[in-house]
């Protein structure tokens, strides 16, 4: 019992000493209600786009139509301008005729080869002719499709270089798009 009473006495002395060392703290309560903050901080800054793309012409030609204006927002694949397709349509028709002729010649010569009238080398030449004319046809189709200039990314037209009647060369700038 004496140890227990001594322990309680020591604890009581400690509490009394701590209470004498530290004075009671003044506490003020403030009710907080939601309200609008009207403070403003002005900081200098620079706005940069995520992506800046200069769109260039892939073919030469005269601009016949400009569909957008500077400051317009465009979506990926949206038409920006069109070039005169006449030259490329003529080239496509010419290569299509050459391809069709090569295929027809190949079919005729295969029949003659099966009859043993012409040698294998003639068939190989015609196969090469068909492949070459097919590649030229695909190229002509590609060049014609490039007469329609579309946005490769979505964004805003910052600068529009293309104007109706302008003659563009390959790699001439058409527009600058910011994302």
TAQUI-V60064 format. One line per field, one symbol per residue. phi: phi as a letter, one per 20 degrees, with the letter a starting at -180 (. if undefined). psi: psi as a letter, one per 30 degrees, with the letter a starting at -180 (. if undefined). burial: I if it has 16 or more other C-alpha atoms within 10 Angstrom, else O. Layout:
# TAQUI-V60064
phi=???
psi=???
burial=???
This chain:
# TAQUI-V60064
phi=.ffffffffffffffffffffdffeeddecfddfbfedfcdecfacedffbcceedfecerefebdedcfnfecdgnffdbcdfeggfffffffffffffffffffffffffffenedegfffffffffffffffffffffffffffdedffcerdfeccefcgnfeedfmffdadddd
psi=eeeeeeeeeeeeeeeeeeeeejlkkkkkkkkkkklkkgkkkkkklkkklekkkjklkflklkkfkjfllkfkkllkfkkelkljgeeeeeeeeeeeeeeeeeeeeeeefeeeeffgelleeeeeeeeeeeeeeeeeeeeeeeeefffjklkflkakjekjfklkfkjklkgkkelkkk.
burial=OOOOOOOOOOOOOOOOOOOOOOOOOOOOOOOOOOOOOOOOOOOOOOOOOOOOIOIIIIIIIIIIIIOIIOOOIIOOOIIIIIIIIOOIIOIIOOIIOIIOOIIOIIOOIIOOIOOOOOOOOOIOOIIOIIOOIIOIIOOIIOIIOIIIIIIOIOIIIIIIOIIOOOOIOOOIIIIIIII
